Amino acid sequence: MGDSTSEFKPLLDQSVGYGVVVGVGFFFAALMLVLTTLQAKFSKYSPKSSEEFTSASRSVKPGLVCCGIVSAWTWSATLLQSSTAAYTFGVSGPWWYGVGGTIQLAFFAMVAAKVKMNANGAHTFLEIAKVRFGTGAHLLFAFYAFLCILVVCGSLLLGGAATVNALTGMNVIAACFLLPIGIAVYVVFGGLRATFLCDYVHTLILFLIIYLFIGHVYGTSPETGSIDAMYNLLTQAAIETPVTGNQDGSYLTMSSNQGLVFGATTILSGFAGVFCDQGYWQRAIASAPQTTTKAYMLGGLSWFAVPWAFASCLGLAARALVNNPKFPTYPNPLSASQTSAGLAAPAAAAVVMGKGGAIAILLLVFMAVTSAVSSELIAVSSLFSYDLYRTYFRPNASSAEIVRVSHYFICVWAVWAGAWATILNAASIDLGWLFYVQGVVLSPAVIPIALTVTWSKLTRTAVYSGCIIGAILGMLAWMIGCWKIFGTINVANLAQPYSALCSGLTGLLFSGSITVLVSLAKPDNYDFSGTRAIAIYDVDVIDSEEDRKTDDESSIGHEAATNQDEKEPKSPASLDVRPVGQGPPLPAASREELMVVFKRAAWYSLALTLCVAIIVPLPMFFARYVFSESFYTFWVACTIIWVAMSGVWCIILPVWESRGEILVILKGLFNMILRREQ
């Protein structure tokens, strides 16, 4: 295996790292500010309103929500950790990583339908818990919500900083602090809708770069040359460095014991990362009622292609090219710490495309980090402003005050996120460690949180007992499992897949079982009338006398309605989610229609789970099948077709759905320019 401490030689200058992190970061911030300004001027939506700032006026169309889900769920871990799995286990790694993030989005589609049905006026999932179960459950879920955001921000920034450092030599601490700052700028000015616009641009670049790498690895690069050449290189790699627990030590088999355990831990980590993250609830809240579930269905299917295609390409290329003189750690493979830091994909990119590949991977990881961090910033600002500030300090806070407080919290959290990532880095915690431990610390809350908005029989006692006992048992299983399997409890062993699986599985299953059994022992019969009465705080875009004077023209037709509605929050019982005074309301989505949507989501999530988690991988696992050259070609072709289709949904669909709004903005801009020229 050679010396495991080989240095990863940077291909780019530090100036490139700073240029991307600072220059490109602020370019995107400027672009988003321009788009947000145009939208506020020429459309009916303004980020001065709390409803628009935190929930995009609950009117986002499914294509853009789908794009936002793909972008927000494409962490640095999605690209780097999935490639690490491919480098370590072979073809099973990217597949199981995709499964571990897709089925949760499918199941969350059901929750999204229930949110629209039972709590359409909510801004956060904590608001729903507060109304249904009171302060205790609210604070308990708040603990898990903030813990989730801490883990996610740490994972994003550490993965991004490690990649920037490896490729350019840029200081890790500088990267940790500079990455969130440019993001905070456009989130502060544009709110949730700005993050959707940013998500679209980032996702466009993400797919274009993935297509670029696929073309090089399977086509034009002389280092790999073709799919056949990749097959031969991977076959040779299995002879030189066989995988323990894989059939014949091959990288070209789904029969991988380590891959299966990795799949289980990824699924647990994914459930924790979706259901405890306010960012995903925020997108469910932001989407139009009738299309919420459709957006999550498309989002899950589209996202699956990202880790599967990307890691099958670059992760396996890293393993195939270890002995290539251009490999950054040649003549040695990546060390354990370099592998855990997620450097397999950057290493492969450097070989197949040289400095261009290093720049592309740098830009790709930067896009992933900024897009996901923007989602976390708007999520954490909503938690602070609605669930702490308005709930416990200023119950009568106005819409404008909530927006102002959200701005403050976004800035504070951006700085804290950099400090938090620096603390983790100093403690030698890396991307791989956080990836596995995410399921450990968050799994006990998954089922109680999901059932809060979906199950009428759930009780307050069941929520407490499920979360707390599940967490205690999960921690015990973590320590005992680590001790029994590895003989020593230490930081490195606690983040091994087997240790994480012991804890995550125990926490999830016992928490869920206890929650359900305690509820059934003395069931509630909640009718959700309380959560349906959570108020939508109407837009008060016209907050001052000066604004009223400048907006006389647009407000004449709605003066009476606006005056009446500014006095008190509007009930969401009718699911009328259009801000008052800004055009006709959306058609009311009846509860019967939403129940049909919920059932459709249930069948969809069941079918998708059976397909990707059981029907495709398990027969190949138990048959101990090693890919032939023709089957490997078919496998690669499937990844390419799937990622091509995902690009269509994420790039073309949002533009097509928003063509009317785009034309209105372009027409307004054209008329403004024309008037100035005259």
N, C-alpha and C positions, 0 to 999 in steps of 0.2 A: 504493500500500500504506500510505502515511502513515508517521508516526513510529513506529519499531520499539521505542522505549524507553518507551512508554506505561505508566503505573503501573496495576497490578491493584488496584482500590479494594476494601479489605475491607468486607464487608457486616455483619460482626458485631464486637462488642467483644472485646478481649483476654480479658476475664473469661470469655466463653463458651468460648474456646479452652482456658484453664486448667481451666474447669469440666468440659469433656469429657475432657481428657487425664488430669486428676487425679481429679476426682469420679467420672465414669463408670468410669474405670479401676479405682479402688478399690471401687466398687460391685460390679463383676464379680468382683474378687478376693474380696470378702466372700461373694458368692453362691456362687462355686466352693468356698470353704472350707466353707460350710454343706453343700453337696451332697456334698463329699468326706467330711465328718464323718458324715453320715447313711449314706453308702455303707459306710464302715468299721464303723459300729455295727450296721447291720442286714443287711449282706451278708457274703459270705465273703471279700471282698477288702479288704486294708489296705495303704495306701501305705508302711507301715513295712518292707515286704518289698522287696528289690531287684528281684525278678522283677515284682512288681506296679508298682513305681515306674517302671521303665524299659521294661517291655514289656506292661503291663496284663494280666499272667498269661496272655498269648497266647490270649485268649478273647473278643476283641471281635467283635461280630456285623457282617455286611457292611453293613447300613444305616448304622451309626455310623461304620464305617471309610470308607464312601463319603462321608458327610458331612464327616469329618475330612480326606479328600483334597481335596474341593472347598474347604474352608475354608483348609487349609494352602497350596494352590496358588493361592488368590485373594489375591495380593499387592496392595500398593498399585499396582504396575505393571500388574496384570491390569485394574484399573479405569481407571487414569490413562493408561498407555502405549497401551492399546488405543483409548482415546478420542482420544488424540493422533494415532494412525494414521488414525482415521476423519476427524478434522478436517483432516489433511494430504492423505491419498490418496483418501478417499471410502469407499464400501461395501466395497472389497476389504480395507481395513485390519482391521476387526473380524473378518472371516472368517479371514484369514491368522493373526491373533493366536490365534484359537481353535484353528486347525489346529496352530500351533506349540506348544501345550501339551497337546493332547488325545492325539495319536498316541504321545507319549512315555509317557503313563499306560497306554495300550493295550499298548505293548511291555513296560512294566514289569510288567504283569500276568503275563507269561511268567516274568520273573525272580522275581516273588513266589512262583509255584508251585515254582520250582526251589529257592528259599530253604527252603520247607517240606520239600521232598524231600531236599535235600542238606545243610542246615545248620540244622535246626529249633531247636537249642539256642543259636544265636548271638544276641548282643545287638546287634552292629553288623556292618556289612559288612567292617570292618577286622579283626575277629576271624577271619573266614573267610579273608582274605588271609594273616594271620599263620600260621594252621594249615597252609595249603596251600603257601605260598611262603617263609615265614620272615620275619625281621626287616626285611630290605631293602625288600621289597614292602609290608610293613606300614607302614613309615615313609613310603614314596612315596605310597601311597594316603591316609595320614594328612595329608600335605601338601595334597593335593587336597581332602580332606574339610573341613579347616579353612579353606582358601581359599574353597571354595564357601559355607560359612557366613558368612565375612566379606563376600563379595559380596552374598549374600542379605540379611543384616542391614543392610548399607549401603543397599541398594536400598529395603528396607522403610521404614527410619527416615527416609531422605532424602525419599522420596515422601510419606510421612505428614507430616513436618515442613513441607515446602514447601506442602502443601495447607492445613494448620492456619494457617501464617503468612499465606498469601494470603487466606484467608477471615476471619481474626480479627486479624491483625497480631501474633499471639503470637510471641515470640522463637524463632527456628529452633533455636538451641542448647538452649534450655530444653525445647523439644519433643523434641529428640533424646535428652535424658537422662531426661525424665519418662515418655516412652512405655514403655520397657522395665521400669520399676520395679514398677508395679502388676501387670504380667504375671508377673514373677519371684515375687511373693508366692504366687499360687495354684499355680504350677508347683512351687515348693519344697514346699508342703504336700500337693499332690495327685498329683504325678507325671504319667505319661502319660495315665492315665484321666481326670484332671482336664482335660487339654488336649482330650480327646475331648468331654467335657461342655461345655467352653467353646466348642469348635468348633460344637457343635450350636446353642447359643444365638446365636452370631455368625452362623451360616449362616441361621438363621431370620430374623434382622434383615436380613441381606444381601438375601435374596430379597424380603422385604416391601418394602424400600426400592426395589429394582429395579422391582417391580410398581407402586409409587407413581409413579416417574418415567415409566414407560411410559404409565400412565394420563394423566398430565399432558401429556407431549409429543405423544402421538397422539390426545388427546381433549379434556381440559378447559382447557388453557392457551390463553388468547387470543393469545399470542405465536406459537404454531405452529398450534393449532386442530385439525388433523386430519392424516391421512396425506397427503391430497391437497395440503394447504397446505405440508407439509414438502417434498413433491416439487417444488412450484413454487419454493419458496425455494432449494432446492439447485440447481435448473436455473438460476435467476438468479445464484447464487453462481459457477457455472461460467463464466458470461459475464463477470462482474466480476473473478474471480480464478481463471482456468483452471489446472488441475493439469498441470504439465509431465510428459509421458510417459503421460498418460491419453488414451483415445480421446475426441476432441473436447474435451479438457480437462475432461471431466465428472467429477463426484463420484459419479455413478450408473452406474458400469461396473466390471466385474471386469478389464477390459483396462487394467491399470495396471502400467507397468514398475517404478515405485517400490514399488508394492504387492507385486509378485512378489519383488523383492529383499528387502523387509521380511519377507515370508513365509519365505524361505529362512533369513534370519538369526534369525528367531524360532524356527524349528524347531531350528536348531543350539543356540541359547541354551536352549531348552526341554529338549533331551536332556542338556545339561550340568547344568541346574538340577534335574533329576529323578534321574539316575543317580549324580551325585556328592554328593547331599544325603542325609545319614543320616536325615533326617526321613521320607523315603519308605520307606527300608529298615525304619525303626522301625515304621511302620504295617503293613508286610508281616509283620514279626515278631509284632506285637501281635495280628493277626487270627487267628481260629480256622482251622486248617489247611485244612478242606474248603471254606472260603468266601473265602479270600484273593483269588483271581483274580476271582471275582464282584464283590467290593468294588471292585477297580481298574477293572473294566469299567464298572460303574455310575458310579464316580467320574469317569472320563474323559468319558463321555457327558453327565453332569450338569454338569461344569465348562465344557464347550464353550459352553453357553448363556450363561454369565456374561459373558465379554468380548464375544461376538457380539451378544447382546441389549442389554447395557448400553451398549457403545460405538456400536452402530448407532442407539441412541436419543440419548444425550447427546453423543457425539462429533460426529455429523452435525448435531445441533441447534446445537452451538456454531458450526459453519461456516454454518449457515442463518441464524443470528441475529447475526452479526458487526456488521451495520449497524443493529441494534436499539439505541435510546438507553439501554436498561437493561443493555447488555453492559458488563461491568466495565472494559474498556479503551476503550470508545467515545470518540471516533469512529475509533479505530484497531483493527486486528486484534491478536491476541496476538503479542508479540515472539518471536523465535527462542528466547530463554532461557526465556520463560514457557511456550512450547509444549513445550520439552524438559523442563521441570520438571513437566509433566503437568497444566496448569491449564485444558485445554479443557473437561473435564467439570465442574469447579467453576464455570466461566464460564457454561456452559449452564444448570446447576442454578439459578444466581443469577437468570437471566433468566426461566425458566419458572415458578419457585416463590418467587422473592424470598428473604427471610431464611429461610423454611421450607426452601427448596431448599438454601441454604448449610448449614443445620444438618444436613439429611439427608445431604448429601455428606460433611460433616465426620464424622458418626457412621459412615457407611459406610466411609470410609477408615480411621477409627480401628478399626473391627471387623476390617478386612482386616489391618491392621498387627499388632494384638494377637494375633489368632489365628495368623498365620504366625510371629510372633516366639515365641509360646509353643511352637510346634513346633520351632523352631530351638534354643530354650533346653534343651528336654529332649533334643534330639539331641546338642547340644554337651556336655551333662553326661554323657551315655552314653559319648561318645568319650573325654572326660577320665577318667572313673572306670574304665571297663573297659579302654580301649586304652592309656592312659598310666599311670594310678595302679596298677591291678591287674596290668598286664602287666610294667611295668618297675620298680615301686617296692614293691608289696605283693602278691605273687602269692597269698598265702593270706588276703587280705582277706575278712572275713565279709560276709554280706548287709547287716547293719546298718551296717557301716563303709562299704560302697559307697554306700548311701543317704545317709549323712552327708556323704561326699565330694561326691556329686552336688549336695547342697544348697549346699555352698560354691561349687562351680564355676558353678552357675546364678546365684548372686549376683554373683560376679566377672565373669561374661560379660555380665550385664545392664548393669553399669557400663561395661565395656569397649566394649560395642556403642554406647552413647551417645557415648563418647569417639571411637570410630572414625568414626561418622557426622559428628561435629563436625570431625574432621580432613579428611574428604572434602569437607564443605561449605566449609571454609577454602581447600581446593585447587580450588574451583569445579567439583567433580565433582557431577553431578546424577543424577536417576533415569534419564534417557535414556542417559547415558554408561555407567552400570553395566549397563543392560539389554543394550546391544550388546556390551560388553566381556566379559560373562559367558561367552558362547560362545567367545570368543577364548582365555581363560585356562584354561577347563575342558575343552574338547572333546577334547584328546589322551587324557584318562583315561577317557572314556565307555565305549569298547568293551573295553579291558582289564578294567575293573571289572565290566562286565556278564558277560563271559566267565568270570570267576573262579568263579562259582557255577553256570554253565550248561554249560561245555564241558570235557570230560575231557582233551582233547589240548593244552590251553593249557600253556605252559611258563613257568618263571621268567624265562628270558632274553627271551622274547617280551614279557612284561609290561614289563620294564625298557626294552627297545629301542623298543617301541611308544609308551610314555608319553614317554620322553625325546626320541627323534628326532622324534616327532610334535609335541612342544612346540617344539622348535628350528625345525622347518620352518614351523610355524604362526606363530611370532614373525617369522621372515624374511618370510613372505607378508604379514603385517600391515604391516610397515614398507615393503616394496617396493611392495605394492598401494596403500598410502596415498600414497607418493611419486609413483608413476606416474599415479594417477588425479587427485590434487589438487595435485601439484607441490610441496607442503610437508608435512613431518611435524610435526604439533603435536597438542596434547591434543584439540582439537575435531575435527580431521580423522580421528584414529585411531578415534573413535567413530561415524564416518559409516557407514551401512549397507553401502556397497560395501567399505570397508576391513575391517569386521567379517566380512563374508561371505568375503573372500579368506582371512582367517586361520582362521576357524572351520571352513570347508570343508576347507582344507588339513590342519589339525590332526586333524579327525575321520577323514577318508578315509585319510590317510597312516598315522596311528596304527593304525587298524583293519587296513589292508592289511599293514603291517609285523608287527603282532601275529599275524595269521592265518598269513602266509607263514613267519615264523620258527618258529611252532609246528609247521606242517606239514613243515618241513625236518627237524626232529627231534622228533616228537610225544611228548608224555607219554601215559600211560595211567592217569590218576588215577581211583580208584574212589570217591572222596569219603568213604571210611570215617573219615578223620581229621576232616573237617568235621562228619560226623554224630555224632562223639563229643564235640563241644563240649558242655560240661556246662551244664545248666540249674541255676542255683543256687537250691535250694528256698527257699521262704519261711520265714524264721524270725521270724514275727510274734511268737511267744512267745520273747522274747529274754532275759527276766530272770525271777528267781524270783517277783517281784511279779506279773508278767504271768501266770505259770503259776497263781498262786493265784486271780487274778481270772477266769481263763478255764478253771477246772477243769471246768466243765460241758461246754464245747465240746470239751475235749481228751480226756475219758475214753475215748471210743470209738476214739481214734486214737493212743493213747499209744505203743504199740509201734512203729507205722509212723513216727511223728514222730521218736522217738529214733534209729531206724536211719537215717532219711534226713537228719537234721541233720548226721551225721558226714561224709557225702560227697555231692558233687553227683550228680544223677541223669542218666543217659544219655538223650538224646532219641531213641534209635533207634526206639522204639515210637510216637513222636509223642504220647506221653501228656503233655499240657501243663497239667493241672490241678495246682495246688499241693497238696502232700501234707498230709493232715489237714484238708482243706477240701471234703469231698464226693467223690462218685464221679468217676473220671477221664473225660475226654472219650473218645468212641469213637476207636480208633486209625484214622488215615487211612493206608491202604496206599499204597505207592509206585506201584502200578498205577493207583489212583484219581487220584493226583496227576499221573501222566503223562497221563492222559486230560484232566485240567484244563489241563495245560500245552499240549497240542495244541489244545484248544478256544480257549485264549487266543491261540495263534499264528494260527489262522484268523480270530478276531475282530479282532486287531490289523491283519492284512493287509487284511481287508474294510473296516475303518474308515478305514485310511490311503488305500486306493484311492478310497473314496467322497469323503472330505473334502478330500484333497490333489490328486486327479486328475480324477475323474469329474464333480464339480460345478464346480470353478472353471476348469479349463483349457479346456474347450470354449468357455466364455464369453470367456475371455481371447483365444483365437486367432480367435474369430468377431468380435471387436471390438464386442461387443454393448453398447449403451447402454440402460439400463432404461427401458421405457415406464412410464407411470403405473400401469397395471394390474399389471405385473410387480413394480414397487416395492411395491405394496400386498401382493402375494403374498409377497414377500421379508420384509416387516415382519411379516406374519401368521405366517410360519414361525418368526421369532425369538421371537414371543410364545408360540406353542404349545410350542416347545422349552423355554423358560425356565419355563413353567408346569409341564411334566412334570418338569423337574429339581427344582423345588420339592417336588413330590410325593415323589420318591425321597429327597431330603435332609431333609425335614421330617416326613413321615408314616411312612416306612419304619422309621427308628430307634425311634420310639415304639412302633410295632406289634411290632417284634421284641423289645423290652425290656419289654413290658407285664407279664410275670411278675415281673421284678426290681423294676419300679416299684411294683407292688401289694404286694410283700413289704416294701419300704421304707415305703410309706404306712401299711401295717398296723402295722408296728413303731412308727412315729411316733405313730399314733393310740393304741396301747396304752400307750405311755410317757406321753402327755398324760393319758390316762384314769387311770393309776395316781397321777400327781401330784395330780390333782384330788380323788382319794379320800383 
